[in-house]
Each structure stands twice: as C-alpha cells, then as structure tokens.
Amino acid sequence: MRVLIETIHIVIGLIAATLVAAAAAWSYPRATDDIWLVAYVAMAAVVLMGVGPLRKAYAADKAGLKDTPNHG
C-alpha cells in the first residue's frame, strides 16, 4: 500500500509540472522551448526525488508481508 501511495505522489508531481509548463508555454509562446526544457528537468527531479521514498516504502511493505501469517 505504501508503494502505491508513493507512486501516486510521483504521478501527481509529474501532472503538476506538466500543467504548470503548459500554462506557462501558452502564456508566453516565444519561450515555449525553454519552458518545456525546464519542465522536463523538473519532472526528472520529481522522479529522482521519489526513488528514495519509493524504495523505503517497498522495503516497509515487504517487511510487513513477512510479519503477516499466510492464510492460503
């Protein structure tokens, strides 16, 4: 469950960066290429910053599965 939450946080960050870039590019068409370049760098940063919490969430979920009894 924690992995899903962290993944959703990353996706929301990417959507927010896309919306901000689209609005900025629409409002200032002369700098569209530069705006999208900065947006792509920001999106990469969002993903890179999300990797650590995602790995911790995976480890926590995996440890939680080992603690629960198997009802299968």
N, C-alpha and C positions, 0 to 999 in steps of 0.2 A: 504494500500500500504506500509506503514511503517513497518508493521508486516512482510510482505513478504521480505522486504529488510533486516531486522534484522535476519530473519530466514536464508536467503541466506548467510549472514555474518557468522553465526554459522556453516552452512554446509561447506562453504569454509575453515573455520578454521579446521574442522574435516578432510576434504580431505587433507589439507596441512600437518597436523600432521601424517596422515596415510602414505602419500608419503615420508615424511622425515624418519619415522620409518622403512618403507620398504627398503629404500635406505641404511639406517644405518645397519639394520639387514642383508641385502645382503652383505654389505662390510665387516662386522665383524661377521661372523656366530657363533663364540664362545660365544658371548654375546646377542644372539637373544632374549632369555627370558627376560633379564634385559632391553633391548631396548624396547621391547613391553610393559613391565610393566610401564616404564616411559612414553611411548606414551599414554597408557590408562589413566594415571593420568593427562597428559597434555590435553587429549581430554575431560576428566571430567571437568577440569578447564575451558576449552573453553566454554563448555555448561553452567557451573555455572556463568561465567562472562557474558554470553549472556542473562541470565534470566532477569536481571535488565533493560537493554535497550529494551528487548522484551516486558516487562510489560509496560514500558513508551510508546513504540510505539503503543501498544494495546489501552492504555488509550487515546492517541492522536487521533488515528483512530476512536475510539468510540465517542469521543467528536466532532470530525469533522462530523460524521454521524448525530449527533443530530442537528447540525447547518444547515444542508442542508435541503431544503424543499422536501417533499415526492411527487414525480411525478407519483405515482402509482395509 
